[in-house]
């Protein structure tokens, strides 16, 4: 079954009619279209997939992605993620540091709101994202140096933000990392949990009142 494709041309045509821009449920939004929406600050009501639960944050996916919409790896990864996970909240960084910091903070706020949300940052330099993200409440971020590191990051550190340097891995390795991270149930080693000295809410974020922390229709994917 085919899904509607939303491009910049589609958005401009809708905007030209003077009405609200609406994205059909399950629509695939190109990276350029995501960037256009962000640059024009257009609020877009987007229905969730059938069976998705309403949360205080709307019918949102629980997968977030940070990156530069112009980068080839983002253009390749984003449509794959949207097909696989039924929708991705893309946070464009617009190719500059200010845009990157803003995208990281917006994403961290979303992670703190619900413990079942996950974020992936695919960028050139991971250090700044790692530093900023780990100072935000409810966020545990880590850089993936290689695909084999994912098990420890998920099962020992219990991360909810995976940071990938897009010049260090092949596109296939990135896809495998993202898929393994989003689909895995995270856990934290008790010794690490004690060393961090954080309470449950600051370790993994809160739980949406409506979805009870199960992430609605996306948690089981």
N, C-alpha and C positions, 0 to 999 in steps of 0.2 A: 504494500500500500504506500503510495507516494505521499510525501509531506510538503506543505507549501514552503517555497523558498522566498525569503524576504531579502531584497537587495536595496542598495541606496536608491536605485531607480524606482522601486516599489514605494519607498518611504516618501520620496519627493512627490510622486503622483498622489499619494494619500494626503500629504500636507497641502498640496495645491488645491484640493477640493474644499479646504477650509474646515474639515471635520477633525475629530480626534483620531490619532493613529492607533490602530488596534492590530495586535498580532494574533493570528489564529492559534488555537491550542496545538502544540506539537510542531509549530513552524520552525524551520531552520533559518537562523538569522546569520548572514555572512559577517565576518569580522569588520568589513568596511561599513556595513549597516549599523553594527553595534557602535562603531566609532562616530558615525554620523549622529546617532541618537544622543550619545554622550556630549558631543560638541555643541549640539543645538539645545541641550538640556530639555529634551522632550519627555514628559512622563508618559509611559506606555502601559496601559492595562493589558496584562497578558494572562489569559485563562490557563490554568494548570491542566495536566492530563486528567482523563477520567478517573474518578476515585481519589484525587488529591484532596487533602484536607485544607480548610481555611486555617490560617494562623494569624496572629496579630500583625504579621509582616506581609500578608497577602498570600496568593497562591504561588509561592516562589519555589524554585528548585533548591536543593541543599548543597549543590556543587557550585563553587565560585572559581573564577579563573582570572588571574592578573597577567597582563602582557601588553605588548605593543601590537596593535591590530595590523600594522604594516609589515611585521616580521613574517617571513615564509613559514616558520614553524608554528606560529599561532594560527595562521590561515589554514594550515593543514590539520592542526589538533582540534581546533574549536568545533568544526562541523562533525568530527568523529565523536567528540564528547557529547554534543547535543543529540546526536542519533542514539548514542548508547544510554545516556542518563535522562533523556526526556526533557532537556532544557538546562542551560547553564547561564548563571548570572556573570556576564563578562565585565570586568573592570579594566577599561583601557588606561594605559599610563601615558599615552600620547608622545612617547619617545623622549621624555625629559624627566629630570629628577623630581620636580615639583608634582608633575602628574603621577609619577610612580608612588610618591609618598602619600598622595591623596587616595590613590587606589588601594594602597595597603591599609590605610586607616579605615576606609569604608568597609573593606572586606573583614577586617578584624572586628568591627562593630557587629557585622552579621554573624560571625562565628561565636561571639560572646552571647548573642541572643538565643542560640540553640546549640546544644552540645552535639547534635547529629550532623551539623553542617561541616563541610570539608572545603578547603581552598587549595588551589594549585597556582603557584607563581612560576611562569616560564620567562626568564629574563637573562640579560647578559652577565650581570654581576649580582651574585646572591647575597653578599655580606650585608649590604644596607637593608635589604628586606628582612633578613634574619634578625638583625639588631633591633629594628623598629617593631617588628611583629611580636617579638618575645617580651617587649615592654608593655604590651596591651593586655588588659584583663581577659581571661578566658581563652588565650591563644598559646599554643605550644607549636612553634615552627622549627623546622630543621631543613638543612640543605642535603640533597641526595647526591653524594659524590659519585655513586655508581649504582646500577640497578640492584646489585646484590645487597646493598645497604638497606633496602626497604623493610625487610623483616624486622631488623632491630629498631628502626625508627617507629614502626607501627606497634610492635609488640613489647617494646621496652620503654620507649619514650612517650608512646600514646599521642603522637602528633596529630593536629588537625589542620596544619598547613604544610604542604610539601613544596619546597623551593628547588627548581631545576635550572641550572645554567645552560642556556640553549646552545652554547658553542661547544659543550663538552660531551654531548651524547648524540647518537643518531636519532632520527625521528622515530624509528621503530622502538628504540630503547625508551624514549620518552612516553610513547603510547603504552608500553608495558608497565612502566612506573605508575602512570596516572591511573590506569585500569586497576592495578593491584592496590593502590592506595585508597581509591574511592570505594572499592567493593569490600575492603577489609574492615573488620571490627577492631578498633584500636584498644590497646590495654597498656597500662604503665607498670613498670617494675616497682614492687613495694618499697625497695630501698631508695629508688630514685624519687618516688612519691614523698617519702619521709624527708629526703635531703632537700627537696624543693620547699617543704614546709607550707604548702598552700592548702586552703580548704577546697572541698569538692567543686564549688562554683567557680573558683578562680582557675582551677586546673583545666576544666573542659567546657566552660561556658554554662549558661543556664539552660532551662528547658522551655520551649514554647508552651504557653498555657494550653493552647488548643491541641497540639500534637503530642504533648506529654513527653517530649524528648525523643520520640520515635521517628521524627522527620517525615511523617505522612507517607505518601506513596513512594517516596524516594529511598526510604531507609532500607528497604529489603532488596534494593537493586545491587 
